[in-house]
Amino acid sequence: MSESKSLTPEEAKRKIEKYCAYQDRCHKEVKQKLRDMGVYTNEIEIIISGLIEDNYLNETRFSQSYARGKFRIKRWGKIRINRALKMRNISPWNIEEAMKEISDKDYQTTCNYLVEKYWNANASKSAIIRKKKVWEALQYRGWESDMISKTLAKLEKSK
C-alpha cells in the first residue's frame, strides 16, 4: 500500500513517530512501514536513528513486551515466541532478555491449564486420541515436547 504522494522526511518522521507511539515496534516493521510510505533507503536509516535517539524505537522493550503479550494473551510457548522474534530480526541477546519476562512458575501453570483444557475438550475421544489432540495443540502453540509429556503424564495419573 504505497502513499499516493511522496512525503517529506519530516512528514514521514512525524507519521512514523505516531506509529511507534501507538505500540512497541521492531526495526523491521518500521523499515517496512517507511518503505510503504515511499521513503528512500538513506532517509530510512536517518529516521530510524532519530526514532532510537528519541526512544520511540527500542528493540529490547519491543521484544520484552512481545514475549509477555504472546505468552499472556495467546498462551504461546517459548519456542513459538523465539521463532517469531527471530523472524523479526531481533538479536539473540534481546530474545534471551525477552524470555526472562516469562517466569518458570507462570509457564508451568499455563502449560498445566492448556493440557487440562485440551484434555477436557476431547473427553469423548479415546485416551490415545486425546493425548494426540493435546500434543498437537500445544506443539502448534510452541510448547516444549518434554514439558508437554511430563504435564500429560501428571494429568493422566491424577485422573
C-alpha positions in Angstrom: 0.0 0.0 0.0 2.0 3.0 -1.2 1.1 6.5 -0.3 -0.1 8.4 -3.4 2.2 11.4 -2.9 5.8 11.4 -1.7 6.2 12.5 1.9 9.0 14.8 3.1 11.4 13.2 5.5 9.9 15.4 8.3 6.3 14.3 7.5 7.4 10.7 7.3 9.2 11.1 10.7 6.0 12.5 12.3 3.9 9.8 10.9 6.2 7.0 12.0 6.6 8.5 15.5 2.8 8.2 15.9 3.0 4.6 14.5 5.7 3.7 17.1 3.9 5.6 19.9 0.8 3.5 19.4 2.6 0.3 20.3 6.1 -1.0 20.5 7.5 -1.9 17.1 10.6 -3.6 15.9 13.1 -2.1 13.4 11.9 -4.5 10.6 8.2 -3.3 10.9 9.3 0.4 11.0 11.5 0.0 7.9 8.7 -1.7 6.0 6.2 1.0 7.0 8.6 3.7 5.8 9.2 1.8 2.5 5.4 1.6 2.1 5.2 5.4 2.6 7.7 5.8 -0.2 10.7 6.9 1.9 14.1 6.1 0.4 16.8 3.8 2.0 19.2 6.6 3.1 16.3 8.6 4.6 15.0 5.4 6.4 18.3 5.0 8.3 18.3 8.6 9.3 14.7 8.5 10.5 15.3 5.2 12.4 18.4 6.7 14.1 16.2 9.6 15.3 13.5 7.2 16.5 16.0 5.3 18.6 17.5 8.5 19.9 14.1 9.8 20.9 13.2 6.4 22.4 10.3 5.7 20.0 12.1 2.6 18.9 13.7 0.2 21.3 14.2 -3.4 20.4 14.8 -4.6 23.9 11.5 -3.0 25.0 9.7 -4.4 21.9 11.0 -8.0 22.4 10.1 -8.0 26.1 6.6 -6.7 25.6 6.1 -9.0 22.6 7.1 -12.1 24.6 4.9 -11.0 27.6 1.9 -10.3 25.3 2.1 -13.5 23.3 2.5 -15.6 26.4 -0.2 -14.0 28.5 -2.8 -13.3 25.8 -2.3 -16.0 23.2 -0.6 -18.5 25.6 2.2 -19.2 23.2 5.2 -21.4 24.3 8.8 -20.2 24.3 9.6 -22.0 21.0 7.0 -20.1 19.1 7.8 -16.7 20.7 11.5 -17.3 20.0 10.8 -18.2 16.3 8.5 -15.1 15.9 11.2 -12.8 17.3 13.9 -14.3 15.1 11.6 -13.7 12.0 11.6 -10.0 13.1 15.4 -10.0 13.1 15.7 -9.5 16.8 19.2 -10.1 18.2 19.8 -13.3 20.3 20.6 -11.1 23.3 17.2 -9.4 23.1 15.5 -12.7 22.6 17.2 -14.0 25.7 16.1 -10.9 27.7 12.6 -11.3 26.4 12.4 -14.9 27.6 13.3 -13.7 31.1 9.9 -11.9 31.1 8.1 -15.3 31.5 8.5 -16.8 35.0 9.0 -20.5 35.3 6.1 -20.8 37.7 3.7 -18.9 35.3 5.0 -21.0 32.4 4.3 -24.3 34.2 0.9 -23.1 35.4 -0.1 -22.1 31.8 1.1 -25.4 30.5 -1.0 -27.3 33.1 -4.0 -25.2 32.2 -3.7 -25.8 28.5 -3.1 -29.5 28.8 -6.2 -29.8 31.0 -8.2 -27.6 28.7 -7.5 -29.7 25.6 -7.8 -32.9 27.6 -11.3 -32.0 28.7 -12.3 -30.6 25.3 -11.6 -34.1 23.9 -13.4 -36.0 26.7 -15.5 -38.1 24.3 -12.4 -39.5 22.5 -10.2 -42.4 23.4 -7.2 -41.8 25.6 -4.8 -42.1 22.7 -6.7 -39.6 20.5 -7.0 -37.2 23.5 -3.2 -37.3 24.0 -2.6 -36.7 20.3 -5.0 -33.7 20.3 -3.4 -32.2 23.4 0.1 -32.8 22.0 -0.8 -31.2 18.6 -2.5 -28.2 20.2 0.5 -27.4 22.5 3.1 -28.1 19.8 1.3 -25.7 17.5 1.5 -23.1 20.2 5.2 -23.6 20.6 5.5 -25.6 23.8 8.5 -27.9 24.5 7.9 -31.6 23.9 9.4 -32.7 27.3 7.1 -30.2 29.2 4.0 -31.4 27.3 4.8 -35.1 28.0 5.6 -34.5 31.7 2.4 -32.4 32.2 0.3 -35.0 30.3 1.7 -37.8 32.4 0.9 -35.9 35.6 -2.7 -35.3 34.4 -3.2 -39.0 33.4 -2.0 -40.1 36.9 -4.4 -37.7 38.6 -7.4 -38.8 36.5 
